[in-house]
Amino acid sequence: MTSLDGKAVVVTGAGRGLGEAFAVELGRAGAMVVVNDVDADAARRVADAMRAEGHPAVVSTHTVTDAEAAQAIVDLCVERFGRVDGLVNNAGIHYEVLPWDDDPDRARELIEVNLLGTLYTGLAALRAMKDTGGGSIVNISSGASLGQRTLATYSASKGAVASLTYSWALDLEAVGIRVNAVCPLAHTRMVWSSERALRKCPPDRTPDRIAPLVVFLISDRSAGITGQMIRCNGPQLHLVGQPYLKFPILERDIWDADTVDRAFTEVFQAHLEPYGLEKRMPPRLRDWLTPATA
């Protein structure tokens, strides 16, 4: 069994769903947990249940969307437990909409929670970890980061979280801080709001089936693992490939519109990438693969 005895961990968005499952499982593994959620009643319910099982837990109701409030979450962990060894950046919101119907204010709110919340809380935590010899950050991303219909703003926020994860992993390895991202799929309120997601996520795929992955990544058993995106939907566990520069790479001293056109017509046409989570073929690639018959 993975032991987190003596480790202090912050979990944001821990009042229900995945965050609650992460907090509870971390507590059962021996961690002291800051249960953060802007829903004070939900956070208290989770923390009370953890304490009833004998696991140290303290409630934070600070928002992650404000840098000073995010700092206060981490400061609370240091004040109550003496240090910060782990952070699970779970707080997030979600909505579906066609792009032409998206609302700028709603989009801004989502970015503030999903991206800036991850950034602000992560910066506060990594500074504390750096001063005490290291730790582990687990950012919650999503398979939607690969591109998904009616989820453009949400997908963009989770794609940014993935890029943040890769960059932080590069910067923080030298100071002993691991940074990984998890792409979970579980039966939560976020899934309930989407008929498409419900079809792909049966009710038995509960959040507690994802929690062991997060416990592993926070624990010392994941030493040497950083900069990874890991997807878990309950029964399946796998790594997510990262973007790369694709061959062939064409070179010339100066490119103009005509030479770029030739590059796509004569070379790149056969190498165009299927796009989005559904791996849809670009029309030109489809046409090239199925030429019209005379």
Buried (B, 14 or more C-beta within 10 A) or exposed (E): EBEBEEBBBBBBBBBBBBBBBBBBBBBBBBBBBBBBBBBEEBBBBBBEBBBEEEBBBBBBBBBBBBBEBBBBBBBBBBEBBEBBBBBBBBBBBBBBBEEEEBEEEEBEBBBBBBBBBBBBBBBBBBEBBBEBEBBBBBBBBBBBBBBBBBBBBBBBBBBBBBBBBBEBBEEBBEEBBBBBBBBBBBBBEBBEEBEEBEEEBEEEBBBBBBBBBBBBBBBEEBEEBBBBBBBBBBEEEEEBEEEEEEEEEEEEEEEEEEEEEEBEEEEBBEEBEEEEBEEEBEEEBEEBEEEEEE
